[in-house]
Amino acid sequence: SFTVASGSVFCLLGANGAGKTTTIKLFLGFLSPTSGSAEVDGLNPQHDPLAVRRRLLYIPETVALYDELTGIENLDYFARLAGVEDRAPARLLECLQAAGLAPDAVGRRVGHYSKGMRQKVGIALALVKEAKALLLDEPTSGLDPLMEAVFQDCVAELAAQGRTVLLSSHILDQVERICDRVTIIRCGRTVQSGTLGELRHLTRTTVSAGTSRPVDGLRDRQGVHDVVVDDGRVTFDVDSDHLDDVMVHLAAFGITSLTCHPPTLEELFLRHYGDEL
């Protein structure tokens, strides 16, 4: 169970087969739940499918466009299907450029587009349609790093406009850069959920310190793990709840240098999927 707040970027994070696409299809009304329910803006996708889809824009892993039409012609066609009244060429062009499509590509046939350029047409449709929410299913899979960065900027801009974004992904660094909240799912069930800050409290921080005197008693401190002493430097992991106490203990030995790095989303992810690797 989870709730996506209006104007936020929410990520379903999980390995392939975890249930991310199935969840999105439930919101779209493509599947009916065997138990429980899905709701979009107070509406049930099974009872009011058209009303729900008018509020949503779905961008799959590969956006299907008509290869013989240009980018702006595709946008006009799908905007017409979506019931958009204002399809003035100037507005369509503005939305395509806002989605990051280069001006010289707007009038080219889509058959010559890269995958990233096709995804941008999908984002442009979200801008034209003024959809309340976007459902993005592995949207950057297969994109080169530059295209991925542009796509992430577009998502951030949509969220800044108050649009709601539900993103499915297994790309950890992408999630850390753009998502407000994360739900990690495995076999169709939630295993962790919260903001990145909240989830990081569940993992350990790595500390490496140089001290003027040899550190004693660190292994006996509560919450400390994997202590390694090498050439006057001590490195260890510490549970977030005990970080303050451990640092006070460490300071008694004269800290000369100190580096700490917070746990990554990858470390949390591996806690639930590491046995499969």
Phi, psi and omega in degrees: 000140176199160178232134177257118182286147179299135178079011181249165175249113186244137183240133166267114185248129179184162178290168177301132181089004182286336180120014184293308181294322178301318179298315179297320179295331176293319179293328180279348182083011178285335178233152175254135181291140174286336173202163182076193183205159175238146183217137178234115178054038179082002183248148178267122183299334179281325183273326183230063187298318182291319179297323179292314184291336175294334181271348188246159165226126182255125176241107181283181180302323177234116181284127180270117178234168177272114187298331184276351177263155176282173179300315182288330177290320175299316181297317179297318182296310183287329175294322177297315178299326182280357178084018180284126181276319182273094179242036178300138181308321180297321180290318179298317180297318180298319181290322178295318180289325177294331178279358176096008179280129183295144182305324182285349181267343186300320183265006179271153177294141185293338178302340179262005182279150169279172179298319180297322179292324177295319179299326180292327175295322176297318177295321179299324178296325176297323180289319180292315184288337185057045180296142179289328184217148177244135174249112186246114184258103182049055191290338183251010179300123178088358180277149174285162186304323181294312179298321180297319179296319178297317180299318180295323176298321179296317179297317179298322179293320178297318178296323179295334178278359179096005177284150177262135182236123171250117188241132172253141183196158166236013179267106192291316184292329177297315181298318181296331184279329191236348188264141176277318181226153183226138168238120177270125181241149178216126180053039175078011180232148177286131175249334174206147178207143177153185173287164179299323178297318179294319181291327181291338175293343181272356181240184187252148176264137178268128182239134174231123186224141169260138183229154180283338177231151180302136181281133181234145174080006184291323182295339182271352181286142179292136177088359181263139183221151169054056179285131177229126178248126183213114174054050176078008180237137181245135179233137182200166172254144181222137175297141185303325182294340184247009185298316182299313181297320182292322179293325175297316178298318182293323182298335181293345182256011175075085181286126178256335175205152184207132172228136177227139172226133183291160178294146179268164176298330179298320179297319178293319179300317183291338176298331184256346182235358185300331182290345180270349184275000000 
